[in-house]
Amino acid sequence: MIKETITIANLKCSGCENTIRKNLLGIQGVTEVDIDQETDNVMVTHEDAVERGVLTAKLHQLGYPEATEENGLLLKIKSYASCMVGRLDAAIEKE
């Protein structure tokens, strides 16, 4: 198993965390996802076959690019949408 730490942009709340966790765990070979809002770090434990690029591409698609990437308006908007989906999913799971 490999543990990757990816520092991202646009991480705001538990809704963001929920969306990130759900989507990364949906990648075959990913076994664990931990998120630290204070440091903007996403720690992903996965099998050797999962490439870091797959993880960062999924995060980018959701609006959470690596902190070293350009973070334009479109990515910020995507992150707000992902955040709202995460909040709704969490609310539905509580019911």
Secondary structure, 3 states (H helix, E strand, C coil): CEEEEEEECCCCCHHHHHHHHHHHHCCCCEEEEEEECCCCEEEEEECCCCCHHHHHHHHHHHCCCECCCCCCHHHHHHHHHHHHHHHHHHHHHHC
